[in-house]
Amino acid sequence: MKLSSPNGKKALILGVNGQDGSYLAELLLEKGYEVHGMIRREALSSTYNINHLLQDPEIFGKRFFIYRGDLADATSLYRIVNAVRPEELYNEADQDHVGWSFDTPDYSYDITGSAVGRTLEIIKQVDPKIKFFQPCSSNMFGKPTEIPQRETTPFNPQSPYACAKVFAYVLTRYYREAHGIFAANAIFYNHESPRRPEEYVTRKITKAAARIAAGLQDKLVLGDVEARIDWGYAKDYVEAAWNILQLSEPDDFIIATGEAHSVREFVEEAFSLLGLNPDEYLVIDKSFFRPVKTGLLIGDTSKAKKAFGFEPKVKFKDLVRIMVEADLKEAEKEKKLRL
């Protein structure tokens, strides 16, 4: 990992061990930041996304620091923000799984929604000059009134998760307008990578394709494969997050690719890269269908492009290839261990 010399800036990333948090930590370290990250107790055994940073003696304890805390616990949040006093705070921690939110609505409302208010109130009390970034979700549009969606498109959430994200969005705007905090939202459309947990459909597909190719798995079981989704690459999106906090004024932006592909297309692309016919392995299970379907979610990024030149570098086929290649390496390692 190539590091630039320290620039004197400090950043705090809540949820630093997740997909977005880990890529953001790498980006900020490359830009010369001193990076501080918060991890929940339950996540201490899931640090695989940042193990390379934790195990690097030139980084960990010198330019990369970890704190134990929880979005549900205002005391730990206050302690960490007050101790670090960062110039920038990125909230990459929440209950971010739509499917899970139907079964854990109260938890989702608190951790994905109310915790944003907790964090912003702490910023107001500790140091109102701290810049705050809140990632939101295209799921807030739910069944949209227009395609593609813009920053002015009305929200119409169709899940507890999406409702909580709307609350987070509104809280962020409130603290910006009422208290003058540099608080910005980005409405992220689906963004994927090899660091996505395996319970997400993209990673489920690429891991299954790789394991089937390696002779370790027989079938891929999915729900609605006709759903069309605007998929981007997580690295592109965290770079957009950083750019948003470098603007002279805080604002809200849509971050997307502007094109949609079905789950079936994702399956076909992943399997074709490995010379496999997906029809021989794909099984549809209606129990995986969501209680409420969303409409077609495609983002218009004109505002972000004008403000800071946003342009997704990785498009659909390259994204699938990146994920398949990573999972194929893992499958080959697993196969060797079994021999």
Residue frames relative to the residue before (quaternion, step in Angstrom):
aa qw qx qy qz dx dy dz
M 1.0000 0.0000 0.0000 0.0000 0.00 0.00 0.00
K 0.2989 -0.7751 0.5350 0.1539 3.56 -0.70 1.12
L 0.1142 -0.8114 0.5726 0.0279 3.56 -0.68 1.12
S 0.3265 -0.6985 0.5931 0.2319 3.54 -1.11 0.69
S 0.6268 -0.5320 0.3875 0.4170 3.55 -1.22 0.25
P 0.6457 -0.5517 0.3551 0.3907 3.60 -1.10 0.63
N 0.2480 -0.7858 0.5512 0.1315 3.59 -0.97 0.88
G 0.5930 -0.6114 0.3492 0.3907 3.56 1.30 0.14
K 0.6034 0.5662 -0.3653 0.4264 3.59 1.22 -0.21
K 0.1934 -0.7552 0.6154 0.1167 3.51 -1.19 0.69
A 0.0806 -0.7801 0.6196 0.0323 3.55 -1.04 0.84
L 0.1879 -0.7469 0.6268 0.1182 3.53 -1.17 0.70
I 0.1074 -0.7902 0.6029 0.0243 3.57 -0.80 1.08
L 0.2223 -0.7491 0.6108 0.1281 3.56 -0.67 1.10
G 0.7886 0.1848 -0.1681 0.5619 3.58 -0.68 1.06
V 0.1522 0.8525 -0.4879 0.1098 3.56 1.04 0.79
N 0.6782 0.5079 -0.3019 0.4371 3.61 1.13 -0.47
G 0.5370 0.6246 -0.4128 0.3888 3.62 1.22 -0.02
Q 0.7509 -0.3659 0.2779 0.4744 3.54 -1.32 -0.05
D 0.7521 0.3953 -0.2296 0.4747 3.59 0.57 -1.13
G 0.6509 0.5427 -0.3193 0.4242 3.55 0.95 -0.88
S 0.6808 0.4907 -0.2955 0.4566 3.57 0.94 -0.85
Y 0.6525 0.4869 -0.3192 0.4852 3.60 0.96 -0.78
L 0.6392 0.5236 -0.3247 0.4602 3.57 1.02 -0.76
A 0.6208 0.5380 -0.3419 0.4564 3.59 1.00 -0.79
E 0.6515 0.5081 -0.3118 0.4692 3.58 0.94 -0.87
L 0.6570 0.5206 -0.3125 0.4468 3.58 0.90 -0.92
L 0.6967 0.4767 -0.2816 0.4561 3.57 0.85 -0.95
L 0.6180 0.5255 -0.3425 0.4739 3.59 1.05 -0.70
E 0.6401 0.5228 -0.3180 0.4645 3.57 1.01 -0.79
K 0.7026 0.4479 -0.2564 0.4899 3.55 1.15 -0.65
G 0.6201 -0.6068 0.3176 0.3826 3.57 1.27 0.19
Y 0.4299 0.7072 -0.4626 0.3179 3.58 1.22 0.25
E 0.3503 -0.6015 0.6520 0.3008 3.47 -1.45 0.19
V 0.1391 -0.8415 0.5218 0.0144 3.57 -0.50 1.23
H 0.0945 -0.7717 0.6288 0.0150 3.52 -0.91 1.06
G 0.0682 -0.8272 0.5577 0.0070 3.56 -0.91 0.89
M 0.2787 -0.7445 0.5823 0.1704 3.55 -1.12 0.72
I 0.0591 -0.7824 0.6199 0.0006 3.56 -1.04 0.90
R 0.4288 -0.6759 0.5364 0.2675 3.57 -1.05 0.80
R 0.6474 -0.5203 0.3819 0.4053 3.58 -1.21 0.47
E 0.6715 0.5102 -0.3061 0.4416 3.60 0.92 -0.92
A 0.6883 0.4905 -0.2761 0.4575 3.57 1.17 -0.52
L 0.4622 0.7058 -0.4454 0.2999 3.60 1.23 -0.16
S 0.6817 0.4498 -0.2911 0.4982 3.59 1.19 -0.47
S 0.6997 0.4248 -0.2552 0.5147 3.60 1.32 0.01
T 0.3007 0.7818 -0.4895 0.2425 3.55 0.83 1.01
Y 0.2834 0.8115 -0.4844 0.1628 3.60 1.25 0.29
N 0.6326 0.5458 -0.3440 0.4284 3.62 1.09 -0.57
I 0.7803 0.2833 -0.1556 0.5354 3.59 1.16 -0.50
N 0.3346 0.7671 -0.4957 0.2323 3.61 1.22 0.20
H 0.6324 0.5415 -0.3452 0.4332 3.58 1.03 -0.75
L 0.6522 0.4820 -0.3110 0.4955 3.60 1.17 -0.52
L 0.6586 0.5179 -0.3015 0.4552 3.56 1.01 -0.85
Q 0.7312 0.4324 -0.2249 0.4772 3.56 1.10 -0.69
D 0.5818 0.5659 -0.3728 0.4498 3.58 1.29 0.05
P 0.3324 -0.7862 0.4838 0.1932 3.63 -0.32 1.20
E 0.6280 0.5366 -0.3373 0.4516 3.58 1.21 -0.37
I 0.7243 0.3994 -0.2233 0.5158 3.57 1.28 -0.33
F 0.7439 0.4200 -0.2453 0.4582 3.57 0.61 -1.15
G 0.8004 0.2246 -0.2072 0.5157 3.54 -0.81 1.05
K 0.7103 0.3881 -0.2490 0.5319 3.56 1.30 -0.12
R 0.8096 0.0253 0.0057 0.5865 3.56 0.90 -0.95
F 0.7367 0.2978 -0.1983 0.5739 3.57 1.28 -0.05
F 0.0001 -0.8226 0.5626 -0.0825 3.55 -0.63 1.20
I 0.2304 -0.7841 0.5684 0.0954 3.56 -1.08 0.80
Y 0.0875 -0.7807 0.6181 0.0285 3.56 -1.10 0.82
R 0.3667 -0.7051 0.5585 0.2377 3.55 -1.14 0.64
G 0.2585 0.7538 -0.5686 0.2043 3.54 -0.85 0.99
D 0.2240 -0.7669 0.5881 0.1257 3.54 -1.31 -0.02
L 0.5261 -0.6433 0.4579 0.3157 3.57 -0.99 0.82
A 0.6393 0.5338 -0.3218 0.4503 3.58 1.19 -0.52
D 0.7206 0.4188 -0.2166 0.5083 3.57 1.26 -0.35
A 0.3034 -0.7932 0.5016 0.1647 3.58 -0.19 1.29
T 0.5988 0.5824 -0.3644 0.4116 3.59 1.09 -0.67
S 0.6839 0.4673 -0.2944 0.4766 3.58 0.89 -0.90
L 0.6209 0.5359 -0.3461 0.4556 3.60 1.01 -0.75
Y 0.6594 0.5023 -0.3087 0.4664 3.58 0.88 -0.93
R 0.6497 0.5350 -0.3193 0.4356 3.57 0.90 -0.98
I 0.7006 0.4765 -0.2751 0.4544 3.58 0.88 -0.95
V 0.6705 0.4872 -0.3072 0.4677 3.59 0.84 -0.94
N 0.6684 0.5037 -0.2997 0.4580 3.59 0.94 -0.85
A 0.6709 0.4963 -0.2998 0.4622 3.59 1.04 -0.76
V 0.7285 0.4396 -0.2413 0.4667 3.58 0.91 -0.93
R 0.0436 -0.8193 0.5629 0.1001 3.60 0.91 -0.95
P 0.0941 0.8443 -0.5226 0.0715 3.60 0.69 1.03
E 0.5003 -0.5941 0.5152 0.3623 3.55 -1.28 0.25
E 0.7965 0.1479 -0.0485 0.5842 3.57 1.11 -0.76
L 0.0847 -0.7821 0.6165 0.0335 3.57 -1.03 0.86
Y 0.1145 -0.7961 0.5940 0.0172 3.56 -0.73 1.14
N 0.2203 -0.7897 0.5605 0.1175 3.58 -0.64 1.10
E 0.0663 0.8153 -0.5661 0.1019 3.57 -0.02 1.33
A 0.5964 0.5543 -0.3599 0.4555 3.58 1.23 0.38
D 0.3440 0.7031 -0.5857 0.2103 3.55 -0.92 0.94
Q 0.5310 -0.5179 0.5048 0.4415 3.55 -1.31 -0.25
D 0.0295 -0.8877 0.4578 -0.0400 3.54 0.07 1.31
H 0.5656 0.5896 -0.3949 0.4202 3.59 1.17 0.39
V 0.4334 -0.7236 0.4751 0.2507 3.58 -0.57 1.19
G 0.6740 0.5217 -0.2986 0.4295 3.58 0.83 -1.01
W 0.6552 0.5144 -0.3071 0.4602 3.56 0.97 -0.86
S 0.6300 0.5801 -0.3465 0.3827 3.58 1.01 -0.74
F 0.5876 0.5633 -0.3813 0.4382 3.60 1.13 -0.46
D 0.7208 0.4200 -0.2337 0.4995 3.59 1.11 -0.68
T 0.7792 0.2171 -0.1230 0.5750 3.60 1.19 -0.50
P 0.0079 0.8591 -0.5117 0.0002 3.61 0.70 1.00
D 0.6610 0.5176 -0.3262 0.4345 3.60 0.86 -0.91
Y 0.6467 0.5100 -0.3053 0.4780 3.56 0.97 -0.90
S 0.6640 0.5135 -0.3032 0.4511 3.58 0.93 -0.90
Y 0.6368 0.5247 -0.3330 0.4564 3.59 0.97 -0.83
D 0.6948 0.4870 -0.2767 0.4512 3.57 0.94 -0.90
I 0.7660 0.4037 -0.2170 0.4507 3.56 0.63 -1.14
T 0.7238 0.4179 -0.2452 0.4912 3.58 1.00 -0.77
G 0.7727 0.3425 -0.1774 0.5042 3.58 1.10 -0.68
S 0.7740 0.3945 -0.2224 0.4425 3.56 0.29 -1.26
A 0.6134 0.5775 -0.3539 0.4062 3.60 1.03 -0.73
V 0.5807 0.5656 -0.3771 0.4478 3.58 1.16 -0.48
G 0.6451 0.5054 -0.3124 0.4804 3.57 1.03 -0.78
R 0.6070 0.5522 -0.3437 0.4566 3.58 1.05 -0.79
T 0.6937 0.4938 -0.2727 0.4478 3.54 0.83 -1.05
L 0.6790 0.4877 -0.2940 0.4634 3.58 0.91 -0.87
E 0.6251 0.5225 -0.3389 0.4704 3.59 1.06 -0.69
I 0.6304 0.5176 -0.3277 0.4768 3.59 1.06 -0.73
I 0.6199 0.5261 -0.3388 0.4735 3.59 1.00 -0.79
K 0.6447 0.5323 -0.3188 0.4466 3.59 0.92 -0.91
Q 0.7181 0.4482 -0.2498 0.4702 3.57 0.99 -0.84
V 0.7202 0.4507 -0.2516 0.4636 3.58 0.94 -0.88
D 0.7569 -0.2347 0.2082 0.5733 3.57 0.78 -1.05
P 0.2744 -0.8086 0.4993 0.1471 3.62 -0.17 1.24
K 0.5846 0.5863 -0.3773 0.4149 3.59 1.24 -0.16
I 0.4776 0.6571 -0.4478 0.3735 3.62 1.25 -0.15
K 0.3247 -0.7337 0.5641 0.1952 3.58 -0.87 0.95
F 0.1670 -0.8135 0.5558 0.0373 3.56 -0.90 1.00
F 0.1174 -0.7871 0.6035 0.0496 3.55 -0.95 0.97
Q 0.0776 -0.7976 0.5982 0.0092 3.56 -0.85 1.05
P 0.2238 -0.7627 0.5891 0.1452 3.60 -0.61 1.08
C 0.1157 -0.7807 0.6119 0.0520 3.56 -0.92 0.95
S 0.4698 -0.7123 0.4762 0.2123 3.58 -1.25 -0.04
S 0.5466 -0.6030 0.4742 0.3359 3.55 -1.15 0.66
N 0.5393 0.6296 -0.3981 0.3929 3.59 1.22 -0.40
M 0.5115 0.6383 -0.4207 0.3924 3.60 1.21 -0.28
F 0.6545 0.5090 -0.3126 0.4635 3.59 1.13 -0.59
G 0.1899 -0.8489 0.4782 0.1206 3.57 1.27 -0.44
K 0.7469 -0.1610 0.1893 0.6167 3.53 -0.16 -1.34
P 0.1842 -0.8648 0.4563 0.1000 3.57 0.22 1.29
T 0.4769 -0.6694 0.5017 0.2697 3.52 -1.25 0.56
E 0.7934 0.1162 -0.0880 0.5910 3.58 1.26 -0.19
I 0.1510 -0.7584 0.6297 0.0734 3.54 -1.24 0.60
P 0.4933 -0.2880 -0.8043 0.1637 1.57 -1.39 2.09
Q 0.5474 -0.6075 0.4625 0.3426 3.54 -1.32 0.22
R 0.1932 -0.7559 0.6178 0.0984 3.52 -1.18 0.75
E 0.7038 -0.4450 0.3295 0.4449 3.56 -1.28 0.08
T 0.6936 0.4695 -0.2682 0.4759 3.60 1.19 -0.48
T 0.4556 0.6896 -0.4517 0.3360 3.62 1.25 -0.08
P 0.4753 -0.6820 0.4656 0.3036 3.66 -0.80 0.90
F 0.4479 -0.6722 0.5191 0.2794 3.56 -1.11 0.70
N 0.0199 0.7765 -0.6287 0.0368 3.55 -1.15 0.73
P 0.0463 -0.8682 0.4933 0.0271 3.62 0.69 1.10
Q 0.1998 -0.8007 0.5614 0.0619 3.55 -1.12 0.81
S 0.7364 0.2874 -0.2232 0.5704 3.61 1.17 0.51
P 0.6319 -0.5124 0.3980 0.4238 3.61 -1.18 0.36
Y 0.6141 0.5541 -0.3404 0.4473 3.59 1.02 -0.80
A 0.6939 0.4756 -0.2820 0.4612 3.58 0.82 -0.99
C 0.6157 0.5372 -0.3406 0.4651 3.59 1.05 -0.73
A 0.6592 0.5072 -0.3021 0.4657 3.57 0.97 -0.87
K 0.6431 0.5182 -0.3202 0.4641 3.58 1.03 -0.75
V 0.6049 0.5341 -0.3561 0.4711 3.59 1.07 -0.66
F 0.6335 0.5219 -0.3201 0.4731 3.58 1.00 -0.84
A 0.6471 0.5181 -0.3147 0.4623 3.59 0.95 -0.88
Y 0.6367 0.5366 -0.3093 0.4594 3.56 1.00 -0.89
V 0.6930 0.4761 -0.2748 0.4665 3.57 0.85 -1.00
L 0.6222 0.5352 -0.3371 0.4613 3.59 1.01 -0.77
T 0.6489 0.5232 -0.3167 0.4526 3.57 0.93 -0.88
R 0.6717 0.4778 -0.2965 0.4823 3.57 0.91 -0.87
Y 0.6209 0.5529 -0.3438 0.4366 3.60 1.00 -0.77
Y 0.7017 0.4557 -0.2837 0.4686 3.61 0.80 -0.97
R 0.6027 0.5398 -0.3556 0.4678 3.57 1.16 -0.51
E 0.7567 0.4115 -0.2130 0.4613 3.56 0.78 -1.06
A 0.7350 0.4305 -0.2424 0.4644 3.59 0.96 -0.83
H 0.8180 0.2533 -0.0965 0.5073 3.58 0.99 -0.80
G 0.4954 -0.7124 0.3995 0.2957 3.60 1.27 0.16
I 0.3945 0.7105 -0.4919 0.3125 3.59 1.18 0.42
F 0.4407 -0.6454 0.5475 0.2990 3.57 -1.09 0.71
A 0.1999 0.7803 -0.5520 0.2154 3.56 0.12 1.34
A 0.0214 -0.8295 0.5551 -0.0583 3.57 -0.59 1.18
N 0.2563 -0.7423 0.6010 0.1485 3.52 -1.17 0.75
A 0.0600 -0.7314 0.6715 0.1026 3.53 -1.28 0.50
I 0.2626 -0.7424 0.5953 0.1597 3.55 -0.81 1.01
F 0.1420 -0.8171 0.5581 0.0284 3.52 -0.14 1.38
Y 0.2809 -0.6974 0.6301 0.1942 3.53 -1.00 0.86
N 0.7524 -0.3975 0.2325 0.4710 3.60 -1.22 0.28
H 0.0347 0.7901 -0.6097 0.0521 3.55 -0.78 1.01
E 0.1483 -0.8385 0.5234 -0.0306 3.50 -0.68 1.23
S 0.0718 0.7725 -0.6301 0.0320 3.54 -1.36 0.16
P 0.6674 -0.4686 0.3645 0.4496 3.61 -1.22 0.02
R 0.6450 0.5239 -0.3218 0.4537 3.61 1.22 -0.26
R 0.4075 0.6827 -0.4933 0.3530 3.60 1.23 0.17
P 0.4956 -0.6278 0.4942 0.3406 3.63 -0.98 0.72
E 0.6083 -0.6232 0.3703 0.3232 3.55 -1.12 0.70
E 0.5896 0.5828 -0.3757 0.4141 3.61 1.21 -0.23
Y 0.5838 0.5549 -0.3755 0.4586 3.60 1.26 -0.15
V 0.6086 -0.6368 0.3257 0.3437 3.56 -0.91 0.95
T 0.6446 0.5308 -0.3492 0.4252 3.62 0.92 -0.77
R 0.6940 0.4597 -0.2719 0.4827 3.55 0.89 -0.95
K 0.5908 0.5606 -0.3581 0.4565 3.57 1.11 -0.66
I 0.6657 0.5050 -0.2931 0.4647 3.56 1.01 -0.85
T 0.7277 0.4427 -0.2734 0.4469 3.59 0.68 -1.03
K 0.6358 0.5120 -0.3367 0.4693 3.58 1.05 -0.67
A 0.6489 0.5122 -0.3184 0.4639 3.58 0.97 -0.83
A 0.6427 0.5258 -0.3259 0.4519 3.58 0.92 -0.89
A 0.6728 0.4972 -0.2910 0.4642 3.57 0.93 -0.93
R 0.6910 0.4751 -0.2833 0.4653 3.60 0.90 -0.90
I 0.6144 0.5215 -0.3484 0.4787 3.59 1.08 -0.63
A 0.6483 0.5165 -0.3118 0.4644 3.58 0.97 -0.86
A 0.7096 0.4359 -0.2494 0.4943 3.58 1.11 -0.70
G 0.5168 -0.6669 0.4033 0.3543 3.59 1.27 0.03
L 0.5213 0.6621 -0.3895 0.3716 3.59 1.22 0.45
Q 0.7787 0.2015 -0.0946 0.5866 3.58 1.27 -0.27
D 0.3624 -0.7657 0.4980 0.1853 3.57 -1.10 0.68
K 0.8323 0.1246 -0.0080 0.5401 3.59 0.93 -0.87
L 0.2276 -0.7060 0.6453 0.1825 3.51 -1.39 0.27
V 0.1181 -0.8105 0.5729 0.0290 3.59 -0.56 1.17
L 0.0439 0.8082 -0.5807 0.0871 3.57 -0.68 1.16
G 0.4903 -0.6307 0.5106 0.3180 3.53 -1.37 0.14
D 0.8427 -0.0661 0.0871 0.5272 3.57 -0.68 -1.14
V 0.1336 -0.8300 0.5395 0.0482 3.59 -0.26 1.24
E 0.6020 0.5650 -0.3655 0.4300 3.60 1.26 -0.07
A 0.4511 0.6797 -0.4585 0.3525 3.60 1.24 -0.15
R 0.2243 -0.7748 0.5811 0.1082 3.58 -0.91 0.97
I 0.0707 -0.8283 0.5531 -0.0543 3.54 -0.79 1.10
D 0.3826 -0.6762 0.5858 0.2306 3.54 -1.19 0.74
W 0.0221 -0.8389 0.5414 -0.0522 3.57 -0.16 1.35
G 0.0190 -0.7915 0.6108 0.0029 3.57 -0.94 0.92
Y 0.5683 -0.5926 0.4631 0.3338 3.54 -1.37 -0.04
A 0.5364 -0.6809 0.3977 0.3009 3.57 -0.71 1.11
K 0.6263 0.5526 -0.3504 0.4238 3.61 0.96 -0.75
D 0.6356 0.5236 -0.3269 0.4637 3.58 1.01 -0.78
Y 0.6957 0.5057 -0.2776 0.4281 3.55 0.98 -0.89
V 0.6606 0.4764 -0.3310 0.4765 3.62 0.99 -0.68
E 0.5833 0.5442 -0.3781 0.4697 3.59 1.15 -0.48
A 0.6185 0.5274 -0.3344 0.4768 3.57 1.08 -0.72
A 0.6104 0.5540 -0.3475 0.4469 3.60 1.02 -0.79
W 0.6635 0.4944 -0.3047 0.4717 3.57 0.91 -0.92
N 0.6545 0.5234 -0.3170 0.4441 3.60 0.90 -0.88
I 0.6285 0.5482 -0.3368 0.4371 3.58 1.03 -0.78
L 0.7020 0.4487 -0.2762 0.4791 3.60 1.00 -0.75
Q 0.6279 0.5198 -0.3518 0.4602 3.61 1.24 -0.07
L 0.4803 0.6702 -0.4380 0.3582 3.60 1.27 -0.08
S 0.5824 -0.6027 0.4149 0.3543 3.58 -1.17 0.47
E 0.7822 0.1568 -0.0880 0.5965 3.58 1.20 -0.54
P 0.4798 -0.6703 0.4733 0.3106 3.61 -0.98 0.71
D 0.0708 0.7874 -0.6075 0.0773 3.56 -1.09 0.73
D 0.4405 -0.6763 0.5278 0.2646 3.57 -1.34 0.06
F 0.0523 -0.8283 0.5567 -0.0359 3.55 -0.92 0.98
I 0.3596 -0.6625 0.6045 0.2577 3.52 -1.31 0.47
I 0.0820 -0.7722 0.6296 0.0245 3.56 -0.97 0.96
A 0.2379 0.7616 -0.5498 0.2473 3.57 -0.47 1.24
T 0.5191 -0.6085 0.4779 0.3632 3.57 -1.30 -0.18
G 0.4158 -0.7268 0.4566 0.3005 3.58 1.17 -0.50
E 0.7217 0.3293 -0.2519 0.5543 3.59 1.23 0.29
A 0.2351 -0.7891 0.5571 0.1084 3.57 -1.08 0.72
H 0.0701 -0.7651 0.6396 0.0238 3.54 -1.18 0.74
S 0.4874 -0.6752 0.4682 0.2955 3.55 -1.03 0.74
V 0.6358 -0.4936 0.4234 0.4157 3.53 -1.32 0.31
R 0.6196 0.5444 -0.3442 0.4487 3.59 1.02 -0.75
E 0.6310 0.5209 -0.3320 0.4694 3.61 0.99 -0.79
F 0.6298 0.5303 -0.3313 0.4608 3.57 1.00 -0.81
V 0.6455 0.5137 -0.3103 0.4723 3.56 0.97 -0.89
E 0.6830 0.4979 -0.2957 0.4452 3.57 0.81 -1.00
E 0.6600 0.5038 -0.3108 0.4627 3.58 0.95 -0.83
A 0.6629 0.5097 -0.3088 0.4533 3.59 0.91 -0.91
F 0.7046 0.4620 -0.2731 0.4642 3.59 0.83 -0.96
S 0.6414 0.5340 -0.3360 0.4365 3.59 1.00 -0.76
L 0.5982 0.5671 -0.3624 0.4350 3.59 1.11 -0.63
L 0.7379 0.3711 -0.2048 0.5252 3.57 1.21 -0.54
G 0.5349 -0.6643 0.3836 0.3542 3.56 1.29 0.30
L 0.5210 0.6384 -0.4038 0.3975 3.58 1.17 0.60
N 0.3686 -0.6860 0.5828 0.2322 3.54 -1.25 0.60
P 0.3596 -0.7809 0.4590 0.2241 3.63 -0.33 1.17
D 0.5704 0.6168 -0.3805 0.3865 3.60 1.12 -0.56
E 0.6412 0.5339 -0.3192 0.4494 3.56 1.20 -0.48
Y 0.7822 0.3476 -0.1549 0.4933 3.59 1.19 -0.42
L 0.6316 0.5815 -0.3301 0.3924 3.60 1.15 -0.56
V 0.0516 -0.7724 0.6331 -0.0053 3.55 -0.96 1.00
I 0.2550 -0.7682 0.5711 0.1367 3.59 -0.86 1.00
D 0.0579 -0.7861 0.6154 -0.0066 3.56 -0.81 1.07
K 0.3509 -0.7826 0.4773 0.1913 3.60 -0.38 1.24
S 0.5413 0.6109 -0.4153 0.4016 3.61 1.18 -0.25
F 0.6307 0.5300 -0.3262 0.4635 3.59 1.26 -0.32
F 0.4970 0.6511 -0.4408 0.3671 3.62 1.23 -0.14
R 0.4765 -0.6691 0.4917 0.2890 3.59 -1.07 0.74
P 0.6135 -0.5733 0.3937 0.3741 3.60 -1.14 0.61
V 0.7856 0.1124 -0.0423 0.6070 3.59 1.08 -0.78
K 0.3082 -0.7573 0.5487 0.1747 3.57 -0.84 0.97
T 0.3572 -0.6950 0.5756 0.2410 3.55 -1.16 0.61
G 0.5439 -0.5885 0.4761 0.3623 3.53 -1.31 0.19
L 0.7034 -0.4261 0.3358 0.4592 3.56 -1.27 -0.29
L 0.1214 -0.8133 0.5689 0.0131 3.55 -0.52 1.26
I 0.1622 0.7505 -0.6164 0.1744 3.55 -0.46 1.29
G 0.2958 -0.8105 0.4869 0.1361 3.56 -0.77 1.01
D 0.2858 -0.7098 0.6200 0.1733 3.53 -1.20 0.72
T 0.1452 -0.8410 0.5199 0.0369 3.59 -0.40 1.23
S 0.2391 0.8152 -0.5024 0.1606 3.60 1.21 0.39
K 0.6623 0.5188 -0.3130 0.4408 3.58 0.93 -0.90
A 0.6756 0.4813 -0.2943 0.4747 3.60 0.93 -0.89
K 0.6290 0.5346 -0.3372 0.4525 3.58 1.02 -0.73
K 0.6764 0.4835 -0.2894 0.4744 3.57 0.98 -0.83
A 0.6977 0.5009 -0.2764 0.4311 3.59 0.96 -0.89
F 0.8375 -0.0349 0.0525 0.5428 3.61 0.86 -0.88
G 0.6190 -0.6214 0.3268 0.3520 3.56 1.13 0.65
F 0.2411 0.8028 -0.5218 0.1585 3.59 1.11 0.52
E 0.1512 0.7391 -0.6432 0.1312 3.50 -1.03 0.97
P 0.3881 -0.7284 0.4990 0.2642 3.63 -0.55 1.04
K 0.3506 -0.7607 0.5155 0.1805 3.56 -0.79 1.06
V 0.7583 0.3136 -0.1531 0.5505 3.56 1.09 -0.80
K 0.1607 -0.7951 0.5813 0.0642 3.56 -0.65 1.14
F 0.8328 -0.3300 0.1489 0.4188 3.52 -1.40 0.19
K 0.7380 0.4306 -0.2683 0.4449 3.61 0.54 -1.09
D 0.6508 0.5053 -0.3209 0.4671 3.57 1.01 -0.75
L 0.6137 0.5462 -0.3420 0.4561 3.58 1.08 -0.73
V 0.6600 0.4960 -0.3086 0.4724 3.59 0.88 -0.92
R 0.6518 0.5236 -0.3168 0.4480 3.58 0.94 -0.87
I 0.6365 0.5310 -0.3278 0.4532 3.60 0.93 -0.90
M 0.7026 0.4703 -0.2697 0.4609 3.56 0.89 -0.93
V 0.6474 0.5140 -0.3217 0.4616 3.60 0.96 -0.81
E 0.6591 0.5138 -0.3160 0.4491 3.58 0.89 -0.89
A 0.6522 0.5054 -0.3173 0.4674 3.59 0.98 -0.79
D 0.7007 0.4605 -0.2774 0.4690 3.59 0.90 -0.89
L 0.5949 0.5559 -0.3677 0.4492 3.58 1.13 -0.52
K 0.6210 0.5296 -0.3352 0.4706 3.58 1.05 -0.74
E 0.6610 0.5011 -0.3026 0.4696 3.56 0.98 -0.85
A 0.6485 0.5217 -0.3133 0.4574 3.58 1.00 -0.82
E 0.6515 0.5127 -0.3130 0.4634 3.56 1.01 -0.78
K 0.6209 0.5223 -0.3370 0.4777 3.58 1.10 -0.69
E 0.6497 0.5226 -0.3060 0.4596 3.55 0.97 -0.90
K 0.6489 0.5300 -0.3118 0.4481 3.56 0.99 -0.85
K 0.6479 0.5184 -0.3127 0.4622 3.57 1.01 -0.85
L 0.6484 0.5230 -0.3207 0.4509 3.57 1.01 -0.79
R 0.6684 0.5059 -0.2988 0.4560 3.58 1.11 -0.63
L 0.6168 0.5725 -0.3504 0.4110 3.57 1.15 -0.50
